[in-house]
Amino acid sequence: MNRDQVEGNWKQFKGKVREQWGKLTDDTLDQIEGRREQLSGKIQEAYGISKEEAEKQIADFERSSSYKWH
């Protein structure tokens, strides 16, 4: 998958990510640009949860969507 496809996918799924983790701002999601590790860190910060819990939430999200992280 090339960079344009990844960016296009992220733009499509950014809304779904925002629905799942509403405390994350559009600016934060723009900074993440689909990078899973950064998403995990931002979820931890915004919700005051452990890395393990953030990773679990992301894994659950992945199962319910077709987004492929980079």
Secondary structure, 3 states (H helix, E strand, C coil): CCHHHHHHHHHHHHHHHHHHCCCCCHHHHHHHCCCHHHHHHHHHHHHCCCHHHHHHHHHHHHHHCCCCCC
